[in-house]
Amino acid sequence: MPSLGLVYDGLRLSVSGDAACLAWLAEFLAPSFSVDAAAAGAADVSVSLVVDPDRHACVRADGADADLPPVELFALDSRVVRAPARQVGDGALRIVDGELGVAYTVDRRRGQVEILAPAADTDARVALMRVVRELAMTQAVARGRLPLHAASLAVHGRGLVLLGAKRAGKTTLLLHLLQAPAARLIANDRTIVIADAAGARATGVPSIVSLRATTLALLPAFAAQARARAVGFWHTLAEGQDRPAHRPGAEVVDFTPAQLCAALAIQAAASAPITAVLLPQVPPPDLAAVRIERLTPEAAAAGLRANVFAGGALGRQAGVFAPLPAAGGSAQDVEARQSAAIEALARAVPAFMCAVPAHVLPDREQAASLVSSLSRPVRPR
């Protein structure tokens, strides 16, 4: 069976399964996850995608154990996916994911996860991505990393982090800033902050990029490129060549990070040292120019706390994949390290409220000017 070695923040993963699914996964996760053939032979966790419609039908027919409560599977941006489970074998859990139509067998003692699917289709690809991503995120949280509901980008090696939940305007601001020369995408929705003696770095956690028609309408030149390239997030760039746009008039257009970068004609970056933190504001209708307001460290810390991803409550280690293998100490230890990271980041890195009026959003020169002003060294308060 084809296999793929992946590394994220020191976690080594061996992933095996359908070759086309693995190619899609590697492209989806790059460059935040690095491909390393050696990791497959020395993996902390092994993940296998098994396509077997007959066995899948039998597992679905077995159902769940009525005595077991639903388990937490995945932390998404606005909810935690839960599913029924059954004990199987020597302490392993089998979970049926009704949303994606697959079954997971998680053997924590052996560090193994099997994904059983009826076909190597879109749902199998999404399930594979979610398992690998959840393993990486929960391990990062267990090590005291700070998971933020945030977009992030790098310009000339300097990182900008854009905090905000759904409809806060972070995706719109991200698209505006990515027009600046040399801008690179790190993440569109989830950012892990790694803070140590060398400073704080933003590292991406890849996710599907969903752009609403209202956002695209603010950037008409990009919208034309985006809709033409919207062939379906379940395709690699190579698979999507010469394909017609999928649902060209859709209200929401979905991309992989690689597809978004191709539509913007930019590259991606795995991480960057954080130069500034931004909290986007929806601009009032009469706003004539970009408005930036420096925040106090206390206000910045409050903004960071309000935007911990979570799935991401401080210290959260619940869930069938969290962490696998075990690491990082108790939830209280993790929470203490994350709280310390928030305070340190709020004092070391300037934070700003930022509102960009609609007429400015398509302007590349204004994007470059804004990035330049945010990237200048600012004396800590």
N, C-alpha and C positions, 0 to 999 in steps of 0.2 A: 504494500500500500504506500503511495507517495507520502512523504512527510516533510515538515517544515520546522526549523528551529527559530524561535523568537525570544527576544530579550527585552524586558521593560523594567527599568529602575532596579536592575539586579535580579529580577525574577526570570528564570529560564523555563521556557515552555517548549514541549514537543507536541506538534499538532499533525495528525495524519488523517487522510481521507481522500475524497475525490480531487484529482489534480486541478480541475477548473475552479472548484471551491477554494482550494488553497491559494491559487493565483489571485483570486478576487480578495481573499482575506489579507494576503501580504500587501496588496496595493492599497486596500482600505486603511490598514493600520500604519502604513509608512508615512513619514519617517519616525514617528514617535516610538514604534516598536522596531527594533533592528532585526534583520534576518541574519541568523548566525547558525550555520550548519552544526557547529560544535555543541550548541545548546540542546539539539535533539538527542544527543547521546549522553547528556549530563543534566537532564531536565529536573526541575523541582516538581513540576506537574505535567502529566501527559494527557492530552485531549485527543480523542478519536471520533471522527464522523463516520458512522456506519450506515450505509444505505441498504436496507433489507425490508421490502414491503410486507413480506409474510410475517417475519418476526415482529415488525412494528405493529401489525394488526393484532397479534397475540398479546403484546404488552398493553396496548390500548384496551383490549378486552378484559385484562386482569383488573384494571381499575386501581383505586387507591385503598389504603388502610384507613378504615373509618375511625380508628383510635388515634391516628396521627393528625395533628392540625396542619393546615396548608403551610408550606415552607416559603421563605423569601428566596426568590431566584435572582432578580435583576433590579437594580435601582435605575430607573429612567428619570428624565428631567422633571416630571410632574407626578410620578407615582412609583410604587414598588410592586413589581410583578410577583404574585403569589400563586402557588399551584399545589395540587394534592400530591401526596407522596406515599411510598410503600417501602418497608424494610425488605431488602433482598440480600442474599448471600451472607457474608461475614461482616455485618455492620454497615453495609452500603445502603444508600438510599436511591430509589428510583422515583423520578418526578415526571409527571406527564404535563407538558406545556400545551394546553388547549389552544392558546393564541397562535402558536407557530406550528402546531401539529407534530411535535417531536417528543421524544422521551429522553431524559437524562439519567444516567446511572453514575452516582458520585461516590467514590470510595476514598474517603478522606485518609484512611490509614495508609493506603498505597499511593496516594497522590494521583489518582486517575479519574478522568471524567469521560464517559462515553455518551455521544449524542446519536440516538437511533432515529433515522428519518425514513419515510417511505420513498423519497426521491431526492436526488441532488439538485434541488430547485432553489428558488428565492428564499423560502422559509428556512431551508437547511443552511444557507449562507448566513442569514441573519442570526440564526441560533448559534452557529459557530462563532460569529463575531461577538455576540453578547457574552458567551461563556468566557472567551479569552479576555475580553475587556473587563468583565466582572472580576475574574481572577487577578488581573493586574491592579485594578482599582482597590479592591479589598486588601490586597497585600500592601499597597502603598499606604493606605489608611492605617493599617496595623503597624507600619513603621513610623507613624507620626507625621506623614506627609499631610498637606492641607488640600483637600479636594474642594474646588470652587465651581460654582455655577457661573462660568465666565468664558468669554471668548478671549483669544490672545493672538498677537502677531509680533513679528520681529522686523525691525527696519535697521539695516546696517548693524545687525547683531544686538540691538537694544530692544528689550521686550516691553510691550504694553499689554496690560490685562484689563479687560472690560467686564465689569461685574453686572449681573442682572438676571432675574428670572424671565420666564416667558413674557413677551410683549413689553419688556423694559426698554427696548430700542437698541440692544447691544449688537444684534446682527446687522441692523441698518448702519450703525456707526462703524462696525467692523468692515463692511463692504466699502464704505466711504474711505476709511484709512488705508485699505488695501490697494487703493489707486495710487498711493504715494510711490515714488521710485524706490526700487529695492525692497519693497514690502513683501513679507513672506507670511503665510498662514501657519500658525501653530495649532490653534483649536478654535472651533466655532461655538462650542457650548460647555465643554468641560476642560478645566485646567487644573493640573496638580502643581502646587507650589512646593518646591524642595528648598528648605532653608537650612543653611549650615554656616560654618565659619567664613566661607567664601562669599556669602550673600544669599540672595533668594533668586531662584530660577523658575520660570514658567515652563512646564512640560505639557504637551498635548495629550488628551485622551480622545481618540477619534470617535465621531458620531455622525449619523446621517444628518446632512444639512437640509433643512426645510425652509424654503423661501416663499413667503406669502405674496400674492399678487399685489397687495398694497405696498410691500417693500420694493418689489421689482419696478412698480410704477414710478418710484422716486429716482430710479437710476435707469433711464430708458435705453441708453447705449449698451449697458451691461445686460439689461433684460432681454434684448434681442439675441445676444450671444447665449445667454443662459437657457432661454426657451429652445433655441436651436439644438443645444447640446443635452437637453434633458431627455436622455434615452432610457432612463431607469437606473436607479442606484444599484440594482442587482447585477449590472454589467461592469466589467473592467473597461478601461479606456479602449483596449484593443477590441473587445467584444462589441463596443458601442460604435465603432467606426462604420460609417455609411448606413447606420440605422436611422429611421425617421424618429422625430421627437415623439415621446410618449405623452399622450394627452396634452397637446400643445396649448389648450385653453384652460388648463387646470388652475384652480385657485391657489394650490400649494404645489411647488415644484421641488422635488427631492434630488439630492446629489450625494455622491461620496465626496470626501475631502479632495481626492484626486480629480474628480470631475469638476468641482468648483474651481480648483486651481487652474485647470485647463481652460475653463470658461473665462477666467480673469487674466489668463496668460501670465501667471505668476508661479513661483515655486513654493514648497512648504518647508518648514523648519521644525526640527524635533523639539528644540527648547531655546531659551535665551534668558540672560539675566534681566530681571525686572527693573525697568527705569521709572515707570509710572503706573498707577492704578486709576482707572476711570470708572465713574458711575454715570452711565448715560441718563439723560433726562429727555422726555418727550418735549420738544420745543413748543412754546405757545405760538399760536397762529401769527402773532405780530412780531415775532423775533426776526430782526434784520440781519444779525451777524452771529458768528459762533460765540457762545458764552462759556467761559471756563471759570470755575470757582475753586480755589484751593481749600481743601478740607483740613481740619485739625486732626492730629493723630487719633483722638478719641472718636471723632466722626468716622474716620477711615476704618478704625477697628470695628465700629458698629456695622458699617457697610460690609466688611469682610465676613463678620459673624452671620449677618442676615443672608449671605449668599454662599454659605457652605453647602456643597452639593449633597443633597440627599434623601435621597439615598443617604446623604452626607451629613447627618447630624454629628456633632462633635463626638468622637470616640466610637462611632457606630461600627460594630463588627458582627452584627446579626446577618443571617443569610447562609444558605447552604454552601456558598463558596468563600465565606469570610472567616478568617483567612485560611487558605489551603496551600501549603502546609501552615500550621500555626506559627505565629511570630508576633513580636511586638509587645507582649505583656497584656495587662488587663485593659478594659475599656477606659477605666479611670486614668491609667498611665497614658494611653493614646490621647485622651481628651486633654490632659495636662500639656502634652507636647504640642498639640494643635493650638491650644489657647496661647501658649508661649510664642508659637510661630505667627499667630495673628498680631499679637502685641509688637513683636519685633518687626514684622513687615510694615505695620502702620507707622512705626517711628522711623524706619530706615528709608522707606520709599514714599515719595510724594503721591498724594491722592487728590483727585479733582472730580467735581461734578462737571458734566459736559453736555451742552445742548447745541445741536447743529441744525439750523433751519433747512427746510426742504429744498430751497433753491440753491443751497450750497453743496448738497450731497453729490451731484454729478461732477463737481469742479475738482479736477486733479490737482491743480495748483494750490487750492485751498486745503486739500487733503495733505499735500506735502508740507505746507506751512504749519498745519496743526500738528503733524507728527514731529516736525522740527522743534516746535515750541515745547512739546511734551517731553522730548528726549534730552533737553538741555539739563545739565546738572542743577539740582535745586537743593539749597541748604535745608537739612532737616529742621523741623520746628522743635 
